[in-house]
Amino acid sequence: MFDTHISTLLSGSLFRKVMCNEPLTLIEFNFLTGVLINNNIPFDTAFAAGNRKNPASIQLTIHINPSATLVLVTSLEPGSSVFSPSP
């Protein structure tokens, strides 16, 4: 059942948006975490405030099982994230 929730979640439009490195709004990110909570999927988040060089960004770590995690980084505005290397 847990695997079904993960598969459904990963195929959603918000995850596709994150995977295409498109910025998320705070409302979209809150919705995403709400879905994780409602489906009892463990996760961690980290927030990096924006500055002149890098936009504000969020790192979301989803714990699939004890040895597998999925780390997604999204910016809240256009630009490269603090969490990812610069191009």
N, C-alpha and C positions, 0 to 999 in steps of 0.2 A: 504494500500500500504506500509506503514511504517513497519507493522508486517511482510510482505512478504520479505522485504529487510533484516530485522533482522534474520528471519528464514534461508534465503539463506546464509547470512554471517556466522551464527553460524554453519552451516553444512559444511563449507569449510575446506580444509585441514590445513590452518594456524591456525584456531581456535582449530581444533582437536590437533594440535601440542602443542598449549598453554595449553589445557586441560590435556594433558598427561605429562605436566611439562618438555617438551623438550625445550632447548634453541632456540631462534630465532636469525637470523642474523639481522643486522640493515636494510638491504635491505628488508627483509620480514616484519619487523615492519613498515617501511615506506610504503610498499605496503598496509598493513592492514589499516593504518591511511588514506591512499589515498582512499581506498574503502569506509571507513566511511564518508569521506568528500564528495565523489561523490554521495553517497546515502543520503546526508543531515542528517546523524545520529549524534547527539551531543555526544561528549566525552571529557574527560580530561586525561592528562597524567602526570606522575611524574617519574623522573629519579633519581636513586641512583647510584652514582659512585662506582665502585668496590674498594676493599681494600684487605689486606692480608687475611681477614677472610671471606668476602662475595664477590661474583662476581657482576659486574655491572648488574642492573636490571631495568625494566620498569614496572610501574603499569598503566594499561589502564582501565579507568572507563567509561563504555558506559551507557548513560542515556536512558533507554527504555521508561519510562513515568515519571511523577512527583514523583511517589512513588516507582519506581523500577529501580535499577541500577544493572549492571553486572560489577564486578571488576575482571580483569584478571591480573595476575602477571607473568612476564616471565623474565628469566635471559638471558643475552646476551652471557653467557658462562656457563659451567657446575658448579653446586654448589647450595646451598640454598640461597634464595633471602633475601635482607634486609627487604623487605615488608612482608615476611611471617615468621612465627616462625621456629626456627631451629628444625630439627627432634630429 
